[in-house]
Amino acid sequence: MGGGESGVGAALLCKQQGYDVFLSDAGQLKSNYQQELEENGIAFEQGGHTVATVLAADEVMKSPGIPNNNSMVMAIVENKIPIISEMELAYRHKGESRIIGITGSNGKTTTTSMIYHICKESGIDCAMVGNIGISISRQIAVDPRRLYVVEISSFQLDDIIAFRPDVAVLTNITEDHLDRYDHDFEKYIAAKFNIVKNQTEQDFFIYNADDPVTVNYLKKYPFHSKPLPISMQREQPKGAFIKDGTMQLKQGESLTMSIYDFALKGKHNQYNTMAAALATSLIGIRKDRIRDAVSSFESLEHRMEKVATVRGIDFINDSKATNVNSTWYALESMERPVTLILGGVDKGNDYDLIKEMVSEKVKTIICMGVDNSKIHAAFSGVVPNIIDASSAEEAVKKAYQVSAKGDVVLLSPACASFDLFKNYEDRGDQFKKAVKEL
């Protein structure tokens, strides 16, 4: 069910493994996916589900974007047909390959990319897959590797049965996607903790010991893997910590490294770097290789990406900040006055979480969304100026007009992008185009 990257990747893997496979999508498939299915002789339908055909299945792989209250999904459940996630399907067919799985509300893309960068620079036969890049099923079907570095969303963990990463990383847990979890934070937390539910004593679990939500739920969700905390608040007997500007790894090959040699700046990136260094040390990568790779890593597109400096004003694209906590982290790393571009589709945001940070760092907010009333209500009286804009181009022009030399214009929306843009990449690309046109 679902004909996006997960669904088509799963179909290719099923076909290769000899399943009788049928793909069903309620919407229209992209032309490249249609072509792939046709070339591989995979039967499919689009524009709606044929109920009898779907309910004739022995098993259903549901794409992560399809919610459980979808009428077709409810009919499948009623008919007692097992539903699995694409992660589960891929896990069955990974062979002897190992998996480093990364989840969390913030930082998972950066951490995943850094782990992959360290592994690749160290000559390991690996691929970066999952919520970033191509689906893990496609990778296994088309170009199998010895190691899969997998970014995993909560949705991808919802329907796992036996899926088990050798190394699990949980960056943090903050309120996000609550619309998908009946606005029940506990259900979302439970989905994140699925990453460790099948781990054994041979496996490792890296988590943020400074994140109160994670720490509170460690006892509630029992796991069997080796827990490895990372912290910037206290020394850890195992795992990793930062003290007096130095990172120390206490597992695998021990390593000490100055935070001033980290390629990525900002406190949140120190957590990401610790997690990546620790994860790669566990699979036997030497400390000199880790040190070199951490120093040479480049930041990602749409994640605190420096676009340009125009007349002394820096423009930074953090379009991937689709929740309030991501925006908090972005603001926390700012050392100069900020013009903040906020707004989009609100996923139940609590702006109180960033009020103090906004008050301290932000002089103007540019609201870029169809409905900006909640942002106005939250920050009226907190910042001197709140200005509306209905496109990336208008937001950039207005931000430029109100900013002075030495300021930073930061696109860090704290919201999903679907009101004015196709996705966060489109939002970031339009922002960058507008900056370049200045």
Summary of the structure (lengths in Angstrom):
residues: 438
radius of gyration: 22.2
end to end distance: 44.3
largest distance: 64.9
contacts: 1539
relative contact order: 0.09
helix: 38%
strand: 21%
